[in-house]
Amino acid sequence: MRNRAAVIGAGVSGLTCGVVFAERRWDVTIFADETGQKTTSGAAAAVWFPYDAEPADKVIPWSLITYERLRELARDSRSGVSLLEIWQFTRVGQIPIPDWAKNLGARPISVIPSEVEGSLRIPALPSIFSHGYALNVPLIDTTIYLDYLANRFHNAGGTIESAHINKVEEIPRDFDVIVNCAGIGARELARDSELEPHRGQVVIVPKLDLAQAIVCDDAPLMYAIPRAHDCVFGGTNSISENRAPSAADTTAIVSECSRILGIEAPPVIVVKVGLRPFRKSGVRLERERLSDGRTLIHNYGHGGAGFTLSWACAEEVWAIVSRTG
């Protein structure tokens, strides 16, 4: 008889955990009240980058493991994963290139005439930027990738059941292991006051002829992420429970991205909002023993780095279960 695992949540963390367990011949059911594009993962720009997650001493190693897994998936045209150059900018001063980025081949960009060897001149971009760096990273098209993961999970024998889980004890007793990937929902499910909702709004516009992704973390936060069939404009990052699209945010996002790119404002296809599950004390990835003796593994609090951490954290969940049973 196969071991059984229940996963709570069908965002990228839950789906990836489901795949990891199901492909190791476990009997896995994902319990979720939202799936696919309705999840916070469906509203993500989903460029690989360690963003809005702590602590760095864990997040960076996990990110680098997932980087390699996503690079492998980029070879599969069905996955929705590709490799893209990202240009990371600052509006004021210089932006230091992190050591992990240097190890991945990051190189400086100059947006003003420069004699620095190895830098790039970008005359098409406004002089509002003072400094930046370029880095090749995986881009995950959520409109394809979340379905890819779900199909891979189903093909390995997994099941997704529509259900809102209020308490982990509601999971049927015949599941040996429970994995909590509830994202912001873990505040109530795990009674975790450390979680706070970092509201992210993005605007999907028609496909643009952009060879790179453009990102600037200075206020106002902006990014333009070209995908196969459209482009993602962003964004916002504020502490808020509100998942309703804001017309004012949409106008500001489209205006700033269009200004930076030097284009007329494109039409809006759809607006998406997600609540990034940021945990003030850091990602929670640990084992808990329930009163009935079952194993509960928490895997949440990934902030804005859910896709960036997904494979490494899922594999760590598997490792914990393998070690402890």
RODO-2510 file (C-alpha; in nm, 4 decimals, decimal comma):
residues 325
     n   res          X          Y          Z
     1     m     0,0000     0,0000     0,0000
     2     r     0,1397     0,3403    -0,0990
     3     n     0,2024     0,6197     0,1502
     4     r    -0,0485     0,9024     0,1281
     5     a     0,0203     1,2760     0,1366
     6     a    -0,2248     1,5644     0,1511
     7     v    -0,1098     1,9035     0,0236
     8     i    -0,3035     2,2156     0,1221
     9     g    -0,2896     2,4799    -0,1517
    10     a    -0,2630     2,4630    -0,5306
    11     g    -0,0342     2,7558    -0,5999
    12     v     0,3147     2,6959    -0,7305
    13     s     0,4404     2,5656    -0,3932
    14     g     0,1547     2,3196    -0,3514
    15     l     0,1666     2,1951    -0,7093
    16     t     0,5438     2,1494    -0,6991
    17     c     0,5253     1,9576    -0,3721
    18     g     0,2504     1,7459    -0,5240
    19     v     0,4671     1,6644    -0,8258
    20     v     0,7698     1,5789    -0,6101
    21     f     0,5709     1,3328    -0,3973
    22     a     0,3532     1,1860    -0,6745
    23     e     0,6521     1,1178    -0,8999
    24     r     0,8049     0,9233    -0,6116
    25     r     0,4962     0,7004    -0,6188
    26     w     0,3118     0,8481    -0,3235
    27     d    -0,0667     0,8714    -0,3319
    28     v    -0,1173     1,2504    -0,3235
    29     t    -0,4248     1,4713    -0,3013
    30     i    -0,4084     1,8498    -0,3190
    31     f    -0,6871     2,0265    -0,1288
    32     a    -0,7492     2,3816    -0,2484
    33     d    -1,0310     2,6323    -0,2798
    34     e    -0,8498     2,8115    -0,5645
    35     t    -0,6570     2,6636    -0,8548
    36     g    -0,4652     2,7783    -1,1611
    37     q    -0,4995     3,1439    -1,2591
    38     k    -0,7203     3,2175    -0,9559
    39     t    -0,4319     3,1615    -0,7141
    40     t    -0,1774     3,4235    -0,6109
    41     s     0,0686     3,2328    -0,8301
    42     g    -0,1526     3,3071    -1,1291
    43     a    -0,1087     3,6793    -1,0689
    44     a     0,2710     3,6636    -1,0482
    45     a     0,5084     3,8096    -1,3054
    46     a     0,7111     3,4953    -1,2276
    47     v     1,0605     3,5917    -1,3281
    48     w     1,3178     3,3971    -1,1276
    49     f     1,4604     3,6408    -0,8733
    50     p     1,5045     3,6310    -0,4924
    51     y     1,2537     3,9033    -0,4005
    52     d     1,0650     3,9967    -0,0854
    53     a     1,1577     3,6843     0,1111
    54     e     1,3745     3,6159     0,4145
    55     p     1,6197     3,5034     0,5469
    56     a     1,8862     3,5523     0,2805
    57     d     2,1096     3,2733     0,4133
    58     k     1,8345     3,0231     0,3233
    59     v     1,6581     3,2033     0,0401
    60     i     1,9685     3,2399    -0,1794
    61     p     2,0727     2,8701    -0,1679
    62     w     1,7119     2,7612    -0,2275
    63     s     1,6851     3,0083    -0,5153
    64     l     1,9994     2,8750    -0,6806
    65     i     1,8740     2,5148    -0,6615
    66     t     1,5433     2,6169    -0,8190
    67     y     1,7336     2,8154    -1,0839
    68     e     1,8953     2,4919    -1,2016
    69     r     1,5643     2,3029    -1,2001
    70     l     1,3984     2,5750    -1,4081
    71     r     1,6894     2,5858    -1,6514
    72     e     1,6321     2,2146    -1,7092
    73     l     1,2603     2,2732    -1,7618
    74     a     1,3371     2,5449    -2,0182
    75     r     1,4464     2,2633    -2,2520
    76     d     1,0858     2,1394    -2,2564
    77     s     0,8759     2,3609    -2,4842
    78     r     0,5592     2,2464    -2,3059
    79     s     0,6643     2,3825    -1,9663
    80     g     0,6218     2,7546    -2,0265
    81     v     0,9723     2,8149    -1,8907
    82     s     1,2252     3,0051    -2,0984
    83     l     1,5485     3,1938    -2,0393
    84     l     1,5357     3,5709    -2,0552
    85     e     1,7766     3,8545    -1,9924
    86     i     1,6612     4,0821    -1,7138
    87     w     1,7861     4,4397    -1,6753
    88     q     1,7733     4,5450    -1,3102
    89     f     1,7929     4,9225    -1,2617
    90     t     1,8018     5,1894    -0,9947
    91     r     1,6944     5,5494    -1,0361
    92     v     1,9410     5,6872    -0,7806
    93     g     2,3087     5,6067    -0,7267
    94     q     2,4439     5,2627    -0,8052
    95     i     2,2931     4,9200    -0,7577
    96     p     2,5413     4,6649    -0,6232
    97     i     2,5555     4,3334    -0,8042
    98     p     2,5011     4,0580    -0,5448
    99     d     2,7687     3,7892    -0,5260
   100     w     2,5169     3,5203    -0,6231
   101     a     2,4310     3,7209    -0,9361
   102     k     2,7987     3,7619    -1,0254
   103     n     2,8333     3,3833    -1,0061
   104     l     2,5476     3,3559    -1,2584
   105     g     2,7203     3,5907    -1,5008
   106     a     2,5645     3,9252    -1,4114
   107     r     2,7334     4,2226    -1,5728
   108     p     2,6979     4,5980    -1,5206
   109     i     2,4895     4,8183    -1,7458
   110     s     2,5591     5,1861    -1,7916
   111     v     2,2724     5,4095    -1,8956
   112     i     2,5054     5,7051    -1,9536
   113     p     2,8158     5,7144    -2,1771
   114     s     3,0769     5,5034    -2,0059
   115     e     3,4226     5,3715    -2,0746
   116     v     3,3870     5,0883    -1,8240
   117     e     3,4917     4,7664    -1,9911
   118     g     3,2126     4,5146    -2,0224
   119     s     2,9286     4,7604    -1,9666
   120     l     2,6467     4,8136    -2,2148
   121     r     2,5153     5,1400    -2,3506
   122     i     2,1356     5,1599    -2,3695
   123     p     2,0507     5,4855    -2,5474
   124     a     1,6840     5,3892    -2,5929
   125     l     1,6103     5,4038    -2,2192
   126     p     1,5400     5,7325    -2,0372
   127     s     1,8145     5,8893    -1,8308
   128     i     1,5903     5,8441    -1,5249
   129     f     1,7970     5,5318    -1,4532
   130     s     2,1433     5,5864    -1,3077
   131     h     2,2810     5,2330    -1,2950
   132     g     2,1925     4,8686    -1,3448
   133     y     2,3023     4,5181    -1,4247
   134     a     2,2015     4,2458    -1,6691
   135     l     2,1421     3,8807    -1,5812
   136     n     2,0016     3,5797    -1,7668
   137     v     1,7260     3,4144    -1,5620
   138     p     1,4354     3,1733    -1,6084
   139     l     1,1011     3,3302    -1,6986
   140     i     0,7922     3,1321    -1,6047
   141     d     0,4794     3,2001    -1,8077
   142     t     0,2156     3,1310    -1,5452
   143     t    -0,0582     3,0851    -1,8067
   144     i     0,1304     2,7761    -1,9252
   145     y     0,3420     2,6604    -1,6304
   146     l     0,0679     2,6169    -1,3704
   147     d    -0,1240     2,3934    -1,6129
   148     y     0,2001     2,2106    -1,6929
   149     l     0,2545     2,1346    -1,3242
   150     a    -0,1083     2,0299    -1,2768
   151     n    -0,0908     1,7968    -1,5789
   152     r     0,2385     1,6508    -1,4610
   153     f     0,0829     1,5961    -1,1183
   154     h    -0,2255     1,4257    -1,2656
   155     n    -0,0095     1,2100    -1,4946
   156     a     0,1773     1,0860    -1,1870
   157     g    -0,1538     0,9794    -1,0315
   158     g    -0,2250     1,2861    -0,8186
   159     t    -0,5690     1,4282    -0,7466
   160     i    -0,6854     1,7857    -0,6876
   161     e    -0,9931     1,8247    -0,4702
   162     s    -1,1852     2,1497    -0,4284
   163     a    -1,2046     2,2207    -0,0567
   164     h    -1,1444     2,4988     0,1925
   165     i    -0,9442     2,3630     0,4839
   166     n    -0,9960     2,5578     0,8073
   167     k    -0,7920     2,3267     1,0296
   168     v    -0,5282     2,0704     0,9360
   169     e    -0,7162     1,8210     1,1517
   170     e    -0,9928     1,8254     0,8880
   171     i    -0,7656     1,6299     0,6540
   172     p    -0,8814     1,2640     0,6580
   173     r    -0,6854     1,0402     0,8946
   174     d    -0,5719     0,8051     0,6200
   175     f    -0,3194     1,0651     0,4979
   176     d     0,0169     0,9926     0,6606
   177     v     0,1708     1,3316     0,5796
   178     i     0,0170     1,6778     0,5444
   179     v     0,2032     1,9587     0,3662
   180     n     0,0874     2,3118     0,4391
   181     c     0,1369     2,5254     0,1249
   182     a    -0,1534     2,7576     0,2007
   183     g     0,0349     3,0808     0,1319
   184     i    -0,1320     3,3792     0,2966
   185     g    -0,4055     3,1402     0,4092
   186     a    -0,1581     2,9928     0,6572
   187     r    -0,2251     3,2912     0,8850
   188     e    -0,5532     3,1299     0,9864
   189     l    -0,4656     2,7681     0,9122
   190     a    -0,1457     2,7722     1,1195
   191     r    -0,2442     3,0689     1,3391
   192     d     0,0708     3,2476     1,2246
   193     s     0,0698     3,6200     1,3006
   194     e     0,4103     3,6560     1,1322
   195     l     0,2468     3,6456     0,7887
   196     e     0,1479     3,9698     0,6223
   197     p    -0,0141     4,0202     0,2807
   198     h     0,2072     4,2083     0,0353
   199     r    -0,0415     4,3128    -0,2310
   200     g     0,0824     4,2875    -0,5885
   201     q    -0,1143     4,4179    -0,8862
   202     v    -0,0098     4,3547    -1,2456
   203     v    -0,1539     4,4603    -1,5787
   204     i    -0,1466     4,2258    -1,8776
   205     v    -0,1040     4,4079    -2,2090
   206     p    -0,0565     4,2805    -2,5660
   207     k     0,2764     4,1320    -2,6697
   208     l     0,5541     4,3917    -2,7017
   209     d     0,8781     4,3625    -2,8943
   210     l     1,1034     4,3617    -2,5876
   211     a     1,4268     4,1659    -2,5977
   212     q     1,4746     4,1992    -2,2203
   213     a     1,2726     4,2306    -1,9041
   214     i     1,3041     4,5732    -1,7427
   215     v     1,2858     4,5967    -1,3632
   216     c     1,3316     4,8853    -1,1207
   217     d     1,2724     4,8374    -0,7477
   218     d     1,2955     5,2085    -0,6631
   219     a     0,9654     5,3821    -0,5942
   220     p     0,7549     5,3620    -0,7935
   221     l     0,8174     4,9909    -0,8452
   222     m     0,8038     4,9081    -1,2169
   223     y     0,8636     4,6076    -1,4340
   224     a     0,7865     4,5055    -1,7882
   225     i     0,8090     4,1315    -1,8494
   226     p     0,7716     4,0093    -2,2100
   227     r     0,6035     3,6703    -2,2478
   228     a     0,5244     3,4534    -2,5483
   229     h     0,1738     3,5885    -2,6030
   230     d     0,1561     3,9077    -2,3951
   231     c     0,3507     4,1355    -2,1611
   232     v     0,3228     4,1841    -1,7855
   233     f     0,3366     4,5417    -1,6532
   234     g     0,3832     4,5988    -1,2826
   235     g     0,3520     4,6663    -1,0183
   236     t     0,2703     4,7289    -0,6541
   237     n     0,3969     4,5952    -0,3228
   238     s     0,1948     4,7268    -0,0303
   239     i     0,0606     4,5692     0,2859
   240     s    -0,3064     4,5178     0,2090
   241     e    -0,5798     4,2547     0,2218
   242     n    -0,7545     4,3967    -0,0843
   243     r    -0,7612     4,1604    -0,3808
   244     a    -0,9834     4,3831    -0,5917
   245     p    -0,8084     4,5524    -0,8870
   246     s    -0,7486     4,9242    -0,8370
   247     a    -0,8172     5,1503    -1,1361
   248     a    -0,5749     5,4067    -0,9972
   249     d    -0,3005     5,1442    -0,9698
   250     t    -0,3720     5,0270    -1,3238
   251     t    -0,3372     5,3804    -1,4598
   252     a    -0,0145     5,4393    -1,2657
   253     i     0,1386     5,1072    -1,3724
   254     v     0,0602     5,1484    -1,7416
   255     s     0,1710     5,5124    -1,7388
   256     e     0,5057     5,4468    -1,5718
   257     c     0,5913     5,1392    -1,7788
   258     s     0,4968     5,3180    -2,1018
   259     r     0,7042     5,6206    -2,0035
   260     i     1,0086     5,4092    -1,9239
   261     l     0,9761     5,2094    -2,2460
   262     g     0,9080     5,5186    -2,4545
   263     i     0,5843     5,3841    -2,6048
   264     e     0,2204     5,4840    -2,6216
   265     a     0,0101     5,3287    -2,3502
   266     p    -0,1044     4,9860    -2,4768
   267     p    -0,4575     4,8544    -2,4236
   268     v    -0,5217     4,6563    -2,1062
   269     i    -0,6142     4,2901    -2,1516
   270     v    -0,6687     4,2019    -1,7864
   271     v    -0,5672     4,3163    -1,4387
   272     k    -0,4601     4,0648    -1,1752
   273     v    -0,4040     4,0997    -0,8006
   274     g    -0,2305     3,8570    -0,5646
   275     l    -0,1327     3,8680    -0,1984
   276     r     0,2320     3,7713    -0,1601
   277     p     0,2676     3,5666     0,1613
   278     f     0,5554     3,7525     0,3275
   279     r     0,6624     3,6173     0,6654
   280     k     0,8464     3,8656     0,8860
   281     s     1,0578     3,6001     1,0567
   282     g     1,1337     3,4207     0,7283
   283     v     1,0078     3,1315     0,5186
   284     r     0,8619     2,8580     0,7359
   285     l     0,9813     2,5174     0,6248
   286     e     0,9709     2,2787     0,9180
   287     r     0,8118     1,9652     1,0566
   288     e     0,5430     1,9524     1,3209
   289     r     0,3977     1,6426     1,4833
   290     l     0,0193     1,6567     1,5184
   291     s    -0,1533     1,5313     1,8317
   292     d    -0,2773     1,2285     1,6381
   293     g     0,0819     1,1361     1,5513
   294     r     0,0765     1,2436     1,1868
   295     t     0,3494     1,4501     1,0262
   296     l     0,2729     1,8085     0,9211
   297     i     0,5293     1,9960     0,7118
   298     h     0,4895     2,3715     0,6810
   299     n     0,6072     2,5246     0,3527
   300     y     0,4897     2,8848     0,3275
   301     g     0,5965     3,2464     0,3683
   302     h     0,7810     3,2738     0,0359
   303     g     0,6789     3,6366    -0,0210
   304     g     0,7495     3,7449    -0,3769
   305     a     0,9750     3,4467    -0,4442
   306     g     0,7285     3,1587    -0,4653
   307     f     0,8368     3,0449    -0,8117
   308     t     1,2008     3,1235    -0,7317
   309     l     1,2011     2,8936    -0,4282
   310     s     0,9482     2,6336    -0,5405
   311     w     1,1594     2,3333    -0,6397
   312     a     1,4210     2,3629    -0,3659
   313     c     1,1571     2,3979    -0,0944
   314     a     0,9524     2,1067    -0,2328
   315     e     1,2629     1,8892    -0,2370
   316     e     1,3423     1,9981     0,1196
   317     v     0,9909     1,8946     0,2255
   318     w     1,0535     1,5552     0,0664
   319     a     1,3903     1,5293     0,2424
   320     i     1,2329     1,6032     0,5817
   321     v     0,9684     1,3344     0,5290
   322     s     1,2296     1,0867     0,4078
   323     r     1,4453     1,1475     0,7147
   324     t     1,1742     1,1444     0,9768
   325     g     0,8942     0,9345     0,8303
***
